[in-house]
Amino acid sequence: MASQNTTFSGAHNQGAQVDPSSTPLRPSSNVPFRRDNDYVDRGDILARVDERCSQPAGRAALVGFGGFGKSQLAIEYAHRVRQRSPNTWIFWVYASNSSRLEEAYSDIAERVGLSSQPGAAADVIPLVRKWLCNEANGRWLMIVDNVDDEITVSSQRGGQSISLASLLPQSDHGAIVLTSRNADVARSLVGRQQDIIMVGAMSEGEAVNLLQNKLGDGPWHDATKLVKALDCIPLAIAQAAAYISRLGSRMSVAKYLSELKEVKKTVQLLQKAASDTRRDGEALNSVLTTWQISFEHILQKQPSAAHLLSFMSFFNQQGIPEFMVRHYTDKDSEEKDNLSDSRLEEEDIDFEEDVALLHAFSLIGTTERENEFEMHRLVQLATRIWLRSTNTDRKWHRVFIQVMAQEFPDGEYANWPRCRALFPHVLPMVEQEGLTIGKTDEWALLLNNAGWYAWRQGLFAQAEGMASKALKIRKEALDADNYSTLLSSSLLGSILTDLGKYKEAESMYRQTLAASEKVFGLEHPDTMTVINNLALVLDRQGKYKEAESMHRQTLAASEKVLGLEHPDTMTVINNLALVLDRQGKDKEAESMHRQTLAASEKVLGLEHPDTLISMNNLGVVLVSQGKYEEAEMIYRQTLVASKKALCLEHPLTLTTMNNLAVVLNHQSKYEEAGLMYKQALAIQEKVLGVEHPSTLLISNNLATALDNQSKYEEVNRWIGRS
C-alpha cells in the first residue's frame, strides 16, 4: 500500500509551314479540374516540385495523408505550367486502380491522335508510352494522381502484365508529378528519396487564409480557433466552409466551432459532403471516408497492420510507446508468456512490416524521440468510426485495457518513467463514459495504478476520480476485505488527506484498518501503512497525542519486521518527528529528522521524493528552534532538487517555497519572502484551489510578510482571503 509523506518551360516550334494534313496537333491539357480560385500557396512546395521537374526526365512525388491537399497542389502546378508554357502537353492520369489507368491512357491516345492508328483500340497503352518517348512530339507534363499501390495493367498483346513503372518513360522532354499516400510506392516510381516531397497539414496562417477564401467576407475572430480544431487539414477546412456556407444565416464559424467541440457531433459535421466538384467524382468527399479508403485497403493487403492501427487508435495521439504496441496481443497473459522465442522473432518481423506500411500510408508517424509513434487526432477518430462501422470497437477497447493494465505499474518512484510515458494514454479512457470496459479486475487495476501515480505527481483531483472508480469496482466485484479492495481504499484515503478532506480520509482509514488487521494482522506491512496514514491525518487535525501513539506503535513494528533503513520505516520516523515537533519536543524531532535524512540519502538518493520530504521536514524543526541560516540553506537545496526531480507545480515544490519564504521572513528578508509567497500562492490556487488548507496557509503567511513591510492595504486583502 502507498504510505504518505508530506522552373518548367515548353518548346517553342518555329519554321516553315507544312501541309495541314501533317500538322501536329496543338498541345493541350486534359486536367479535369478548373484552377481553384480559393487556392492558398503552401510555402515552397511548388517551387521544389518545379525545381525537380525542370531537370531532364524530372520526377517529383507529393506524399502525404489523404485530405492534406496533394491533388490540389498538383492541379495548381499543372495550371501554372500550362499558363507559362502553352506548347507543353499536360496529361492527368488517375492511378487509383488499373481500370482508371487504362481509361486515362485511352484519353491520352485520343488527345494526341493515336486512336485512329491501326491496332490502337486493341493495345493503346504501349502506343501511348511510345508516343511519350518520342522527343518530336514536344514537351509534356504528366500528373499521376492517387498512385497508392504498385498496380499493373494487362496488355492484350500476349496477355502479360505491365507495371506502372514501365508505363512511365524516362524522357528528357517530359516530367512526371505523382501524388500518393504511400511513400514506398512513390519512391519506387521517382527513384530518389530527395524527389519525395512530404505534404503535411497547413500552417495556421495558410489554413486561416483558406477558410477566408472559402467563406468570403465575414467576422474572423473565430477563424483561428476553427482551423486549429480541424488541425489545419485542407480538406476538413473545405468541408467545414461548405457546410457553413450551405446553412447560410443558420450557421457561423463560431457556432460550427462550438458544435465541433462536441465529440458526438464531430463525425456528423465532418461527414457532410463538401460538393467539391474538383475532386474525383468516384471518390466520396468526406474526410472520414477518404481515410477509410486507406483502412479498407490495408485490411485487404495486410490485415495485421489494420489490427495494429485499430489498437493504436485508442492511445493518445502523441508519444505512443513502441514497447506497448510491438508485442500486443488479444490473447490472455498466460498465452502470451508461452510464446516461443522464434515466434517472438516472427512477431518482430511482422511488426516492422506493419509499421512500415502504416507509415508509408501516413497513418502513423515517428517523433524525434526514439521508439515512439504518433497518430493524427482525426486519423484516430476516423479509425474509431471505422471500427464502430464493423462492430469491432468494443473488442479493441478491451484489448487496450488488457494490455495497458498489464504494462502500467504502481506509482512508486522507481516506476515513474514508465508511468509518465503511459499516463496520457490512460486519461482518455477514464474520461469516457458508457463504454464496455472489459474485465473489471483489469480495469480496476489500471485505475488504481494510474491513480496512484497521479497522486504522487500532485494531481489530486484526477487521482481521486481514478481511485474512487477503482474502489467502487473492486467492492462490487470482490468484497471489502479483499486485498485489492484494501489497496484502493488506502490509496483513496491518502488522496483525500492531500485534498484537505480530513474527515473523509479518517473515516476511510479506520474502515481500512479494521479490515486489514482482520485479514493480515497488526504487524503486516500493509496494516502498518494504514496505521501510519491514519496517524498522519489525525496529525493534520491537531489530534497529536493519538497520532503520536499510533506512530510509535507502527515504528516498533516496522523496525522489527522491515528494519531501520527500510523506506517505510523511515517514513514512520519522519512522520513521528513531525508530530513531536508540533508538541514542542523539537530536540527529539530534530534527531529523528537527521536520522531519516541520512538514511534516505543513502538508500534512495538525494532527488528521491522521500529524501526531499525529509529535507523539508528537517528545515521545519530547525526553524522552530530558531536555526534560520541552516534551515534556509536546506530549503534552497531542496527547492532546486524538487524543481528538477518533480516540477514547479508539484505540491512538494510549493510546500518548499512556502517554507523557504517563512525562514526568509524570520530573517527580515521581507521583500524576497513576499515575492516567493506570491509565486507559490498563484500556483497553489491553480493546482489545489482557493479553499485548500495549504492555499489558505500560504495566503496567511503572505499577509504576515506584507505586514512586516507596512503594506497594510495589501495585508487586509490577503487576511480577508485567509
Residue pairs with C-beta under 8 A, 6 or more apart in sequence:
1 486
1 487
1 490
1 491
1 525
1 526
1 529
1 530
2 410
2 411
2 452
2 455
2 456
2 490
2 491
2 494
2 529
3 494
3 529
3 532
3 533
3 568
3 571
4 494
4 497
4 498
4 532
4 533
4 536
4 571
4 575
5 571
5 574
5 575
5 609
5 610
5 613
5 614
6 578
6 613
6 616
6 617
6 652
6 655
7 50
7 51
7 54
8 50
8 53
8 54
8 58
8 81
8 85
8 88
8 141
8 175
9 54
9 84
9 85
9 88
9 139
10 27
10 81
10 85
10 86
10 87
10 88
10 138
10 139
11 87
11 88
11 138
11 139
11 173
12 87
13 24
13 87
13 138
24 137
24 138
25 111
25 112
25 113
27 86
27 87
27 88
27 89
27 90
27 138
27 139
27 140
28 89
28 90
28 111
29 78
29 82
29 89
29 90
29 91
29 92
30 90
30 91
30 92
30 107
30 108
30 111
31 75
31 78
31 79
31 82
31 90
31 92
31 143
32 92
33 75
33 278
34 278
35 75
35 76
35 79
36 72
36 75
36 76
36 278
37 213
38 210
38 213
38 214
39 72
39 76
39 213
40 202
40 206
40 209
40 210
40 213
41 206
42 69
42 73
42 199
42 202
42 206
43 203
43 206
45 62
45 73
45 197
45 199
46 73
46 76
46 77
46 80
48 60
48 197
49 60
49 62
49 73
49 77
49 177
49 197
50 77
52 58
52 59
52 60
52 175
52 195
53 59
53 60
53 141
53 175
53 176
53 177
54 175
56 172
57 170
57 171
57 172
57 174
57 175
58 175
58 176
59 175
59 176
59 177
59 178
59 189
59 190
59 191
59 195
60 175
60 176
60 177
60 178
60 190
60 195
60 196
60 197
61 177
61 178
61 179
61 180
61 186
61 187
61 189
61 190
61 195
61 196
61 197
62 70
62 73
62 74
62 177
62 178
62 179
62 180
62 197
62 199
63 70
63 179
63 180
63 181
63 182
63 183
63 186
63 196
63 197
63 198
63 199
63 362
64 70
64 181
64 198
64 199
64 200
64 362
65 181
65 291
65 361
65 362
65 363
65 376
65 379
66 181
66 235
66 290
66 291
66 293
66 294
67 233
67 234
67 235
67 236
67 287
67 290
67 291
68 199
68 200
68 201
68 233
68 234
68 235
68 362
69 199
69 202
69 234
69 235
70 179
70 180
70 199
71 145
71 146
71 179
71 279
72 234
72 278
73 179
73 199
74 143
74 145
74 177
74 179
75 143
75 278
77 143
77 177
78 90
78 92
78 141
78 143
78 177
81 88
81 90
81 141
82 88
82 90
85 139
87 138
87 139
88 138
88 139
88 140
88 141
89 112
89 137
89 138
89 139
89 140
89 141
90 140
90 141
90 143
91 104
91 108
91 111
91 140
91 141
91 142
91 143
92 104
92 142
92 143
92 145
93 101
93 104
93 105
93 108
93 142
93 143
93 144
93 145
94 100
94 101
94 103
94 104
94 145
94 146
94 280
95 101
95 104
95 144
95 145
95 146
95 147
95 151
95 164
96 145
96 146
96 147
96 148
96 280
97 151
98 151
98 152
98 153
98 154
101 151
101 153
101 164
101 167
102 124
102 125
102 153
105 124
105 125
105 128
105 167
106 115
106 124
108 114
108 128
108 131
109 115
109 120
109 124
109 127
109 128
109 131
112 128
112 131
112 137
114 120
114 124
114 127
114 128
114 131
115 121
115 124
117 127
119 127
120 127
122 156
122 157
123 155
123 156
123 157
125 153
125 155
125 162
125 167
126 155
126 157
126 162
128 167
129 166
129 167
129 169
131 137
132 140
132 142
132 169
132 171
132 174
133 169
133 171
135 171
135 172
135 173
137 173
138 173
139 173
139 174
140 171
140 173
140 174
140 175
141 174
141 175
141 176
141 177
142 168
142 174
142 175
142 176
142 177
143 176
143 177
143 178
143 179
144 164
144 168
144 176
144 177
144 178
144 179
144 189
145 178
145 179
145 280
146 179
146 180
146 181
146 280
147 164
147 178
147 179
147 180
147 182
147 185
147 186
147 189
148 180
148 181
148 182
148 185
148 294
148 297
148 361
149 182
149 185
149 297
149 301
150 163
150 164
150 165
150 185
150 188
151 163
151 164
152 161
152 162
152 163
152 164
153 161
153 162
153 164
153 167
154 160
154 161
154 162
155 161
155 162
164 189
165 188
165 189
168 176
168 189
176 189
176 190
178 186
178 189
178 190
180 186
181 294
181 360
181 361
181 362
182 360
182 361
183 196
183 359
183 360
183 362
184 356
184 360
185 360
186 196
187 193
187 196
190 196
201 207
201 231
201 232
201 233
201 234
201 376
202 210
202 227
202 232
202 233
202 234
202 237
203 232
204 224
204 227
204 228
204 232
206 232
207 227
207 230
207 232
207 234
207 237
208 220
208 223
208 224
208 227
210 227
210 234
210 237
210 238
210 241
211 223
211 226
211 227
211 237
211 240
211 241
211 253
212 218
212 220
212 223
214 237
214 238
214 241
214 242
214 245
215 241
215 244
215 245
215 253
218 252
218 253
219 252
219 253
220 253
222 252
222 253
222 254
222 257
223 253
225 257
226 237
226 240
226 253
226 256
226 257
226 260
227 237
229 257
229 260
229 261
230 236
230 237
230 240
230 260
230 378
231 376
231 377
231 378
233 287
233 378
235 274
235 287
235 290
236 270
236 287
236 378
238 274
238 276
239 270
239 272
239 273
239 274
239 285
239 286
239 287
240 256
240 260
240 269
240 270
241 274
242 272
242 273
242 274
242 275
242 276
243 251
243 256
243 269
243 272
243 274
244 251
244 252
244 253
244 256
246 272
256 269
259 265
259 269
260 266
260 269
266 381
267 288
267 381
267 385
270 286
270 287
270 288
270 378
271 286
271 288
271 289
272 286
273 284
273 285
273 286
274 285
275 285
276 285
279 285
283 290
283 293
284 290
287 378
287 382
288 381
288 382
288 385
291 378
291 379
291 382
291 383
291 386
292 382
292 385
292 386
294 361
294 363
295 306
295 309
295 382
295 383
295 386
297 361
298 305
298 306
298 309
298 357
298 358
298 361
298 363
299 306
301 357
302 353
302 354
302 357
304 350
304 353
304 354
305 353
305 354
305 357
305 358
308 325
308 328
308 351
308 354
308 355
308 358
309 358
309 363
309 364
309 383
310 383
310 387
310 392
310 396
311 325
311 328
311 396
311 399
311 400
311 403
312 320
312 325
312 364
312 373
312 375
312 380
313 375
313 379
313 380
313 383
313 384
313 387
313 396
314 384
314 396
314 397
314 400
314 425
314 428
314 429
315 324
315 375
315 380
315 400
315 425
316 424
316 425
316 427
316 428
317 374
317 375
317 376
317 377
317 379
317 380
318 367
318 374
318 424
319 367
319 369
319 372
319 374
319 421
319 424
320 364
320 372
320 373
320 374
320 375
320 425
321 371
321 372
321 421
321 422
322 371
322 372
322 373
323 371
323 407
324 403
324 404
324 407
324 422
324 425
325 351
325 373
326 347
326 348
326 351
327 336
327 344
327 347
327 351
328 399
328 403
329 335
329 336
329 403
330 395
330 398
330 399
330 402
332 402
333 406
339 347
355 364
355 373
358 364
359 365
359 366
363 375
363 379
364 373
364 374
364 375
364 379
365 373
365 374
365 375
365 376
366 372
366 373
366 374
367 373
367 374
384 393
387 393
387 396
394 435
394 436
397 435
397 436
397 437
397 438
398 436
398 437
398 438
398 439
400 429
401 429
401 437
401 438
401 439
401 442
401 443
401 446
402 438
402 439
402 442
404 422
404 425
404 426
404 429
404 446
405 442
405 443
405 445
405 446
406 442
407 418
407 422
408 418
408 419
408 422
408 426
408 446
408 449
408 450
409 415
409 418
409 419
409 449
410 449
410 452
410 453
411 419
411 449
411 451
411 452
411 453
411 454
411 455
411 456
413 456
413 604
413 608
413 609
413 610
415 453
416 453
416 456
419 449
419 450
419 453
423 450
423 453
423 454
426 446
426 450
427 462
429 435
429 446
430 447
430 450
430 462
430 465
430 466
430 469
437 443
440 473
440 476
440 477
441 477
441 484
443 473
444 469
444 470
444 473
444 474
444 477
444 484
444 488
445 470
445 484
447 466
447 467
447 469
447 470
447 473
448 466
448 467
448 470
448 484
448 487
448 488
448 491
450 466
451 462
451 463
451 464
451 465
451 466
451 467
451 470
451 491
451 495
452 463
452 467
452 491
454 460
454 462
454 463
454 466
455 463
455 467
455 491
455 494
455 495
455 498
456 609
457 646
457 650
458 498
458 646
458 649
458 650
458 651
458 652
458 687
460 495
460 498
460 499
460 651
460 688
461 499
463 495
464 492
464 495
464 496
464 499
467 488
467 491
467 492
467 495
468 492
470 488
470 491
471 485
471 488
471 489
471 492
474 482
474 484
474 485
474 488
475 485
478 484
478 485
479 485
480 511
480 515
481 515
481 518
481 519
483 519
483 526
486 512
486 515
486 516
486 519
486 526
486 530
487 526
489 508
489 511
489 512
489 515
490 509
490 512
490 526
490 529
490 530
490 533
492 508
493 505
493 508
493 509
493 512
493 530
493 533
493 534
493 537
494 505
494 533
496 502
496 504
496 505
496 508
497 505
497 533
497 536
497 537
497 540
498 651
499 688
499 692
500 688
500 691
500 692
500 693
500 694
502 537
502 540
502 541
505 537
506 534
506 537
506 538
506 541
509 530
509 533
509 534
509 537
510 534
512 530
513 527
513 530
513 531
513 534
516 524
516 526
516 527
516 530
517 527
520 526
520 527
521 527
522 557
523 557
523 560
523 561
525 558
525 561
525 562
525 568
528 554
528 557
528 558
528 561
528 568
528 572
529 568
531 550
531 553
531 554
532 550
532 551
532 554
532 568
532 571
532 572
532 575
534 550
535 546
535 547
535 548
535 550
535 551
535 554
535 575
535 579
536 547
536 575
538 544
538 546
538 547
538 550
539 547
539 575
539 578
539 579
539 582
540 693
544 579
544 582
544 583
547 579
548 576
548 579
548 580
548 583
551 572
551 575
551 576
551 579
552 576
554 572
555 569
555 572
555 573
555 576
558 566
558 568
558 569
558 572
559 569
562 568
562 569
563 569
564 599
565 599
565 602
565 603
567 600
567 603
567 604
567 610
570 596
570 599
570 600
570 603
570 610
570 614
571 610
573 592
573 595
573 596
574 592
574 593
574 596
574 610
574 613
574 614
574 617
576 592
577 588
577 589
577 590
577 592
577 593
577 596
577 617
577 621
578 589
578 617
578 620
580 586
580 588
580 589
580 592
581 589
581 590
581 620
581 621
581 624
586 621
586 624
586 625
589 621
590 618
590 621
590 622
590 625
593 614
593 617
593 618
593 621
594 618
596 614
597 611
597 614
597 615
597 618
600 608
600 610
600 611
600 614
601 611
604 610
604 611
605 611
606 641
607 641
607 644
607 645
608 645
609 645
609 646
609 652
612 638
612 641
612 642
612 645
612 646
612 652
612 656
613 652
615 634
615 637
615 638
615 641
616 635
616 638
616 652
616 655
616 656
616 659
618 634
619 631
619 634
619 635
619 638
619 659
619 663
620 631
620 659
622 628
622 630
622 631
622 634
623 631
623 659
623 662
623 663
623 666
626 666
628 663
628 666
628 667
629 667
631 663
632 660
632 663
632 664
632 667
635 656
635 659
635 660
635 663
636 660
638 656
639 653
639 656
639 657
639 660
642 650
642 652
642 653
642 656
643 653
646 652
646 653
647 653
648 683
649 683
649 686
649 687
651 687
651 688
651 694
654 680
654 683
654 684
654 687
654 694
654 698
655 694
657 676
657 679
657 680
658 676
658 677
658 680
658 694
658 697
658 698
658 701
660 676
661 672
661 673
661 674
661 676
661 677
661 680
661 701
661 705
662 673
662 701
664 670
664 672
664 673
664 676
665 673
665 701
665 704
665 705
665 708
668 708
670 705
670 708
670 709
671 709
673 705
674 702
674 705
674 706
674 709
677 698
677 701
677 702
677 705
678 702
680 698
681 695
681 698
681 699
681 702
684 692
684 694
684 695
684 698
685 695
688 694
688 695
689 695
690 721
696 721
696 722
697 722
699 718
699 721
699 722
700 718
700 719
700 722
702 718
703 714
703 715
703 718
703 719
703 722
706 712
706 714
706 715
706 718
707 715
